[in-house]
Amino acid sequence: MNNEQKGIPEVVVPAGYRLDEVLDFDDDDFGEEAPIYVEEVKLHFERNDDK
């Protein structure tokens, strides 16, 4: 099994959605706990060019 990193992961936000609708930003679930893992990601916003 190859464990090499394949680059920065990408999060795709579909056209018509906001970032906060796709990702969970509610910190109330974790209280004062630090994240177990933090990682850089690329954000890709799809566009609706029908206008």
N, C-alpha and C positions, 0 to 999 in steps of 0.2 A: 504494500500500500504506500503510495507516494504522499508524504506529508508536507511537501514544499508549498509555500504560500503562492497563490496564483495571481496576486495583485490585490488592489483595493476593492472590497465588495461594493456593489451598487444598489441603491434603493431607488425604485422607480415609483414616482408619484403619478398616477393616471390623470389624464386631462379631466378637468372639472372638479378635482379634489384639492384640498389644502394639505400641507405637510402635517398639521396637527390632527387631521382626520385619518391619516394613514398610520402615524406613529403614536405610541402611548407616551405622553409627557407627564402623566400623573405620578408625582413622587410620593403621594400619601401612602402608597402600598409598602414602601420601604423604610419610611421614617428617617432615622439618622444613619442607616447602614450605607457604607460605601459600595459602589458597584464592584462586582466580582471581576469583570473584564471590560475594558474600554477599547474601542477600535475605531479607526478612521474609516469613513465610508464616503462614496461619491453619491450625490443626489442628482437624479435625472428626472426633470419635470417634462412630461409629455405635453405637447401643445396640440390644440385643435385649430387647424389652419383653414377651417371651412368658412371663415368670415370674409 
